[in-house]
Amino acid sequence: MQLGMMIIGRLNLRIKKIFKTKAIINASGPFVLNILKDICKVETNKSLRLVQGSHLIVKTL
């Protein structure tokens, strides 16, 4: 089994970008469950605890 994900994005009808990644960060905030269900077609029984002012600190790429 191969770990990771592939994202296909379109800038317009002629330009398509394909990205391979190990992780995707969903920054949709309180709409995360809608994004998972409606766009990603993923069902989950997980719930969220919403907070204000979350920040991620990561190493420089």
MOPAC internal coordinates of N, CA, C and O (Angstrom, degrees):
PM7 1SCF
backbone

  N    0.0000 0     0.00 0     0.00 0    0    0    0
  C    1.4604 1     0.00 0     0.00 0    1    0    0
  C    1.5236 1   109.43 1     0.00 0    2    1    0
  O    1.2310 1   120.39 1   -47.05 1    3    2    1
  N    1.2906 1   116.87 1   132.95 1    3    2    1
  C    1.4519 1   122.16 1   179.92 1    5    3    2
  C    1.5188 1   109.62 1   -93.32 1    6    5    3
  O    1.2310 1   120.98 1   -51.87 1    7    6    5
  N    1.3454 1   115.72 1   128.13 1    7    6    5
  C    1.4558 1   119.86 1   176.95 1    9    7    6
  C    1.5150 1   109.51 1   -86.62 1   10    9    7
  O    1.2310 1   120.58 1   -28.78 1   11   10    9
  N    1.3097 1   116.49 1   151.22 1   11   10    9
  C    1.4469 1   121.00 1   178.26 1   13   11   10
  C    1.5104 1   111.60 1   118.39 1   14   13   11
  O    1.2310 1   121.72 1     0.75 1   15   14   13
  N    1.3216 1   114.32 1  -179.25 1   15   14   13
  C    1.4536 1   120.73 1  -176.59 1   17   15   14
  C    1.5130 1   109.38 1  -141.17 1   18   17   15
  O    1.2310 1   121.20 1   -20.97 1   19   18   17
  N    1.3076 1   115.32 1   159.03 1   19   18   17
  C    1.4488 1   120.56 1   174.47 1   21   19   18
  C    1.5182 1   107.73 1  -123.94 1   22   21   19
  O    1.2310 1   120.90 1   -48.76 1   23   22   21
  N    1.3116 1   115.89 1   131.24 1   23   22   21
  C    1.4579 1   122.14 1   179.75 1   25   23   22
  C    1.5223 1   107.61 1  -113.84 1   26   25   23
  O    1.2310 1   120.68 1   -48.59 1   27   26   25
  N    1.3074 1   116.31 1   131.41 1   27   26   25
  C    1.4594 1   121.03 1   175.83 1   29   27   26
  C    1.5171 1   107.39 1  -115.20 1   30   29   27
  O    1.2310 1   120.75 1   -59.05 1   31   30   29
  N    1.3139 1   116.18 1   120.95 1   31   30   29
  C    1.4574 1   120.88 1  -179.65 1   33   31   30
  C    1.5137 1   110.71 1  -122.89 1   34   33   31
  O    1.2310 1   120.71 1   -30.74 1   35   34   33
  N    1.2922 1   116.25 1   149.26 1   35   34   33
  C    1.4627 1   121.23 1   178.79 1   37   35   34
  C    1.5219 1   109.60 1  -118.96 1   38   37   35
  O    1.2310 1   121.29 1   -50.49 1   39   38   37
  N    1.3228 1   115.14 1   129.51 1   39   38   37
  C    1.4546 1   120.43 1   173.20 1   41   39   38
  C    1.5215 1   110.02 1   -83.95 1   42   41   39
  O    1.2310 1   120.83 1   145.48 1   43   42   41
  N    1.3238 1   116.02 1   -34.52 1   43   42   41
  C    1.4604 1   123.24 1   174.78 1   45   43   42
  C    1.5281 1   107.10 1  -161.69 1   46   45   43
  O    1.2310 1   118.98 1    12.29 1   47   46   45
  N    1.3063 1   119.56 1  -167.71 1   47   46   45
  C    1.4654 1   121.33 1  -176.56 1   49   47   46
  C    1.5270 1   113.11 1   -68.53 1   50   49   47
  O    1.2310 1   119.83 1   156.22 1   51   50   49
  N    1.3253 1   117.93 1   -23.78 1   51   50   49
  C    1.4604 1   120.76 1  -176.96 1   53   51   50
  C    1.5234 1   113.87 1   -97.30 1   54   53   51
  O    1.2310 1   119.93 1   153.01 1   55   54   53
  N    1.3183 1   117.74 1   -26.99 1   55   54   53
  C    1.4642 1   120.93 1  -173.11 1   57   55   54
  C    1.5264 1   110.21 1  -107.53 1   58   57   55
  O    1.2310 1   121.40 1   -60.04 1   59   58   57
  N    1.3334 1   114.93 1   119.96 1   59   58   57
  C    1.4610 1   120.93 1   178.85 1   61   59   58
  C    1.5243 1   107.95 1  -124.24 1   62   61   59
  O    1.2310 1   119.92 1   -45.81 1   63   62   61
  N    1.3143 1   117.76 1   134.19 1   63   62   61
  C    1.4610 1   123.09 1   178.21 1   65   63   62
  C    1.5187 1   108.75 1  -115.08 1   66   65   63
  O    1.2310 1   120.43 1   -42.49 1   67   66   65
  N    1.3155 1   116.79 1   137.51 1   67   66   65
  C    1.4585 1   121.94 1   176.00 1   69   67   66
  C    1.5207 1   108.18 1  -119.60 1   70   69   67
  O    1.2310 1   120.76 1   -51.97 1   71   70   69
  N    1.3300 1   116.15 1   128.03 1   71   70   69
  C    1.4553 1   122.33 1  -179.66 1   73   71   70
  C    1.5225 1   108.84 1  -121.82 1   74   73   71
  O    1.2310 1   120.38 1   -44.15 1   75   74   73
  N    1.3170 1   116.88 1   135.85 1   75   74   73
  C    1.4614 1   121.58 1   172.88 1   77   75   74
  C    1.5221 1   107.20 1  -107.98 1   78   77   75
  O    1.2310 1   120.69 1   -47.09 1   79   78   77
  N    1.3199 1   116.29 1   132.91 1   79   78   77
  C    1.4547 1   120.05 1  -174.66 1   81   79   78
  C    1.5215 1   110.64 1  -146.07 1   82   81   79
  O    1.2310 1   120.77 1   -19.05 1   83   82   81
  N    1.3187 1   116.13 1   160.95 1   83   82   81
  C    1.4619 1   121.42 1   176.25 1   85   83   82
  C    1.5201 1   111.36 1   -89.15 1   86   85   83
  O    1.2310 1   120.37 1   158.68 1   87   86   85
  N    1.3251 1   116.90 1   -21.32 1   87   86   85
  C    1.4673 1   120.19 1  -177.68 1   89   87   86
  C    1.5156 1   109.76 1  -152.53 1   90   89   87
  O    1.2310 1   121.39 1   -23.62 1   91   90   89
  N    1.3187 1   114.95 1   156.38 1   91   90   89
  C    1.4609 1   122.54 1   174.05 1   93   91   90
  C    1.5194 1   107.22 1  -124.67 1   94   93   91
  O    1.2310 1   120.41 1   -46.69 1   95   94   93
  N    1.3198 1   116.83 1   133.31 1   95   94   93
  C    1.4599 1   121.09 1   175.76 1   97   95   94
  C    1.5193 1   107.79 1   -99.61 1   98   97   95
  O    1.2310 1   120.91 1   -60.62 1   99   98   97
  N    1.2973 1   115.86 1   119.38 1   99   98   97
  C    1.4579 1   121.49 1   178.70 1  101   99   98
  C    1.5273 1   107.47 1   -91.89 1  102  101   99
  O    1.2310 1   120.19 1   -71.22 1  103  102  101
  N    1.3120 1   117.24 1   108.78 1  103  102  101
  C    1.4592 1   122.22 1  -178.39 1  105  103  102
  C    1.5233 1   110.98 1  -105.25 1  106  105  103
  O    1.2310 1   120.34 1  -143.49 1  107  106  105
  N    1.3216 1   116.95 1    36.51 1  107  106  105
  C    1.4601 1   120.65 1  -177.18 1  109  107  106
  C    1.5209 1   113.25 1   -87.53 1  110  109  107
  O    1.2310 1   120.16 1  -175.84 1  111  110  109
  N    1.3258 1   117.29 1     4.16 1  111  110  109
  C    1.4655 1   121.09 1   175.16 1  113  111  110
  C    1.5135 1   112.84 1    60.31 1  114  113  111
  O    1.2310 1   120.31 1    47.09 1  115  114  113
  N    1.3285 1   117.02 1  -132.91 1  115  114  113
  C    1.4595 1   120.19 1  -175.93 1  117  115  114
  C    1.5320 1   113.56 1   -67.51 1  118  117  115
  O    1.2310 1   120.28 1   172.62 1  119  118  117
  N    1.3152 1   117.08 1    -7.38 1  119  118  117
  C    1.4608 1   121.06 1  -179.55 1  121  119  118
  C    1.5252 1   112.46 1   -95.83 1  122  121  119
  O    1.2310 1   119.85 1  -171.15 1  123  122  121
  N    1.3273 1   117.90 1     8.85 1  123  122  121
  C    1.4650 1   121.73 1  -173.74 1  125  123  122
  C    1.5257 1   112.13 1   -57.34 1  126  125  123
  O    1.2310 1   119.37 1   138.28 1  127  126  125
  N    1.3160 1   118.81 1   -41.72 1  127  126  125
  C    1.4664 1   120.21 1  -179.60 1  129  127  126
  C    1.5233 1   111.56 1   -66.97 1  130  129  127
  O    1.2310 1   120.17 1   144.60 1  131  130  129
  N    1.3328 1   117.27 1   -35.40 1  131  130  129
  C    1.4685 1   120.72 1   176.05 1  133  131  130
  C    1.5277 1   110.71 1   -65.47 1  134  133  131
  O    1.2310 1   120.32 1   137.84 1  135  134  133
  N    1.3203 1   116.99 1   -42.16 1  135  134  133
  C    1.4642 1   121.16 1   179.14 1  137  135  134
  C    1.5244 1   110.09 1   -62.76 1  138  137  135
  O    1.2310 1   120.53 1   133.05 1  139  138  137
  N    1.3364 1   116.58 1   -46.95 1  139  138  137
  C    1.4653 1   119.97 1   179.25 1  141  139  138
  C    1.5233 1   111.50 1   -59.46 1  142  141  139
  O    1.2310 1   120.38 1   134.25 1  143  142  141
  N    1.3183 1   116.88 1   -45.75 1  143  142  141
  C    1.4651 1   121.17 1  -175.68 1  145  143  142
  C    1.5270 1   112.36 1   -73.69 1  146  145  143
  O    1.2310 1   120.15 1   129.56 1  147  146  145
  N    1.3326 1   117.32 1   -50.44 1  147  146  145
  C    1.4610 1   121.28 1  -170.86 1  149  147  146
  C    1.5252 1   114.04 1   -83.52 1  150  149  147
  O    1.2310 1   119.96 1   143.93 1  151  150  149
  N    1.3201 1   117.68 1   -36.07 1  151  150  149
  C    1.4602 1   120.31 1  -175.98 1  153  151  150
  C    1.5255 1   111.79 1   -99.63 1  154  153  151
  O    1.2310 1   120.50 1   132.95 1  155  154  153
  N    1.3439 1   116.65 1   -47.05 1  155  154  153
  C    1.4635 1   120.25 1  -177.41 1  157  155  154
  C    1.5177 1   112.87 1   -86.09 1  158  157  155
  O    1.2310 1   120.30 1   168.40 1  159  158  157
  N    1.3364 1   117.03 1   -11.60 1  159  158  157
  C    1.4724 1   122.40 1  -179.21 1  161  159  158
  C    1.5301 1   111.81 1    57.59 1  162  161  159
  O    1.2310 1   121.01 1  -137.46 1  163  162  161
  N    1.3519 1   115.67 1    42.54 1  163  162  161
  C    1.4630 1   122.25 1   179.34 1  165  163  162
  C    1.5197 1   108.51 1  -115.31 1  166  165  163
  O    1.2310 1   120.83 1   -53.90 1  167  166  165
  N    1.3227 1   116.02 1   126.10 1  167  166  165
  C    1.4637 1   121.13 1   176.08 1  169  167  166
  C    1.5255 1   108.53 1   -96.26 1  170  169  167
  O    1.2310 1   120.05 1   -40.41 1  171  170  169
  N    1.3209 1   117.51 1   139.59 1  171  170  169
  C    1.4584 1   121.44 1   178.73 1  173  171  170
  C    1.5170 1   109.92 1  -144.65 1  174  173  171
  O    1.2310 1   121.04 1   -27.11 1  175  174  173
  N    1.3039 1   115.62 1   152.89 1  175  174  173
  C    1.4603 1   120.48 1   174.42 1  177  175  174
  C    1.5278 1   110.66 1  -105.83 1  178  177  175
  O    1.2310 1   120.37 1  -169.51 1  179  178  177
  N    1.3286 1   116.91 1    10.49 1  179  178  177
  C    1.4638 1   122.26 1   179.00 1  181  179  178
  C    1.5221 1   109.90 1   -75.06 1  182  181  179
  O    1.2310 1   120.85 1   -27.34 1  183  182  181
  N    1.3208 1   115.97 1   152.66 1  183  182  181
  C    1.4605 1   120.54 1   175.96 1  185  183  182
  C    1.5225 1   108.81 1  -120.46 1  186  185  183
  O    1.2310 1   121.00 1   -13.47 1  187  186  185
  N    1.3146 1   115.70 1   166.53 1  187  186  185
  C    1.4610 1   121.76 1  -177.99 1  189  187  186
  C    1.5133 1   110.75 1  -117.56 1  190  189  187
  O    1.2310 1   121.62 1   -29.70 1  191  190  189
  N    1.3182 1   114.51 1   150.30 1  191  190  189
  C    1.4594 1   120.79 1   169.38 1  193  191  190
  C    1.5244 1   105.28 1  -115.50 1  194  193  191
  O    1.2310 1   120.48 1   -71.60 1  195  194  193
  N    1.3071 1   116.70 1   108.40 1  195  194  193
  C    1.4599 1   121.12 1  -175.91 1  197  195  194
  C    1.5205 1   110.63 1   -78.88 1  198  197  195
  O    1.2310 1   121.04 1   -41.95 1  199  198  197
  N    1.3247 1   115.61 1   138.05 1  199  198  197
  C    1.4624 1   122.44 1   177.79 1  201  199  198
  C    1.5218 1   108.22 1  -130.86 1  202  201  199
  O    1.2310 1   120.81 1   -16.66 1  203  202  201
  N    1.3149 1   116.07 1   163.34 1  203  202  201
  C    1.4637 1   120.48 1   176.67 1  205  203  202
  C    1.5203 1   109.14 1  -105.25 1  206  205  203
  O    1.2310 1   120.72 1   -35.68 1  207  206  205
  N    1.3101 1   116.22 1   144.32 1  207  206  205
  C    1.4536 1   121.13 1   172.94 1  209  207  206
  C    1.5135 1   115.17 1    74.31 1  210  209  207
  O    1.2310 1   119.70 1  -145.70 1  211  210  209
  N    1.3198 1   118.18 1    34.30 1  211  210  209
  C    1.4641 1   120.27 1   176.71 1  213  211  210
  C    1.5211 1   110.00 1   -72.63 1  214  213  211
  O    1.2310 1   120.90 1   -37.52 1  215  214  213
  N    1.3133 1   115.89 1   142.48 1  215  214  213
  C    1.4589 1   121.27 1   178.13 1  217  215  214
  C    1.5189 1   109.05 1  -136.34 1  218  217  215
  O    1.2310 1   120.68 1   -36.52 1  219  218  217
  N    1.3171 1   116.30 1   143.48 1  219  218  217
  C    1.4545 1   122.01 1   174.78 1  221  219  218
  C    1.5136 1   108.38 1  -109.93 1  222  221  219
  O    1.2310 1   120.53 1   -46.55 1  223  222  221
  N    1.3150 1   116.60 1   133.45 1  223  222  221
  C    1.4610 1   121.68 1   176.31 1  225  223  222
  C    1.5185 1   106.63 1  -116.50 1  226  225  223
  O    1.2310 1   120.76 1   -58.88 1  227  226  225
  N    1.3293 1   116.16 1   121.12 1  227  226  225
  C    1.4609 1   120.73 1  -176.89 1  229  227  226
  C    1.5201 1   110.16 1  -129.78 1  230  229  227
  O    1.2310 1   121.12 1   -18.93 1  231  230  229
  N    1.3277 1   115.47 1   161.07 1  231  230  229
  C    1.4582 1   120.63 1   175.27 1  233  231  230
  C    1.5260 1   109.46 1   -65.99 1  234  233  231
  O    1.2310 1   121.03 1   -27.83 1  235  234  233
  N    1.3146 1   115.63 1   152.17 1  235  234  233
  C    1.4560 1   120.50 1   176.81 1  237  235  234
  C    1.5200 1   109.31 1   -64.85 1  238  237  235
  O    1.2310 1   120.72 1   -44.46 1  239  238  237
  N    1.3216 1   116.23 1   135.54 1  239  238  237
  C    1.4664 1   120.23 1  -179.69 1  241  239  238
  C    1.5051 1   111.03 1   -78.69 1  242  241  239
  O    1.2310 1   120.10 1   180.00 1  243  242  241

